[in-house]
């Protein structure tokens, strides 16, 4: 990659972002269409089945 540079330890310490603390995965779930529901970080920690039916046989 052009213009890429290796980060120094001090540079790495200044990077922020992500989920602070322990994420509450109990807020995460799956919708009937198979989409992950809940806070944004849920899709990072869990996945849902492509075909997920709610109460249908």
C-alpha positions as CSV (number, residue, x, y, z in Angstrom):
1,X,0.0,0.0,0.0
2,X,1.3,3.4,-0.8
3,X,1.9,6.0,1.9
4,X,1.4,3.4,4.7
5,X,3.4,3.7,7.8
6,X,4.0,1.5,10.8
7,X,2.3,2.8,13.9
8,X,4.4,3.3,17.0
9,X,3.2,2.1,20.5
10,X,2.2,5.7,21.4
11,X,0.1,5.9,18.3
12,X,-1.7,2.7,19.2
13,X,-2.6,4.0,22.6
14,X,-4.5,6.9,21.1
15,X,-6.8,4.8,19.0
16,X,-10.4,4.9,20.4
17,X,-13.6,3.2,19.5
18,X,-15.4,-0.1,20.0
19,X,-17.6,-1.2,22.8
20,X,-16.4,0.1,26.2
21,X,-16.8,-2.3,29.1
22,X,-18.5,-5.7,28.7
23,X,-21.3,-5.6,26.1
24,X,-24.7,-6.7,27.3
25,X,-25.5,-9.6,24.9
26,X,-28.8,-10.2,26.6
27,X,-30.1,-7.2,24.6
28,X,-29.3,-9.0,21.4
29,X,-31.7,-11.2,19.5
30,X,-33.0,-12.3,16.1
31,X,-35.9,-11.0,14.1
32,X,-38.3,-13.3,12.2
33,X,-36.5,-12.4,9.0
34,X,-33.1,-13.5,10.4
35,X,-31.7,-10.1,11.1
36,X,-29.7,-9.4,14.3
37,X,-31.7,-7.1,16.6
38,X,-30.5,-4.9,19.5
39,X,-27.6,-2.4,19.9
40,X,-25.2,-2.0,17.0
41,X,-22.5,-4.2,18.6
42,X,-24.8,-7.2,18.5
43,X,-23.9,-8.0,14.9
44,X,-20.2,-8.2,15.9
45,X,-20.8,-10.8,18.6
46,X,-23.6,-13.0,17.2
47,X,-25.3,-14.1,14.0
48,X,-28.8,-15.3,13.1
49,X,-29.9,-18.1,10.9
50,X,-30.7,-16.9,7.3
51,X,-34.2,-18.5,7.6
52,X,-35.7,-18.0,11.0
53,X,-39.4,-18.5,11.6
54,X,-41.3,-17.3,14.6
55,X,-43.8,-19.9,15.7
56,X,-44.5,-21.3,12.2
57,X,-44.3,-25.0,11.7
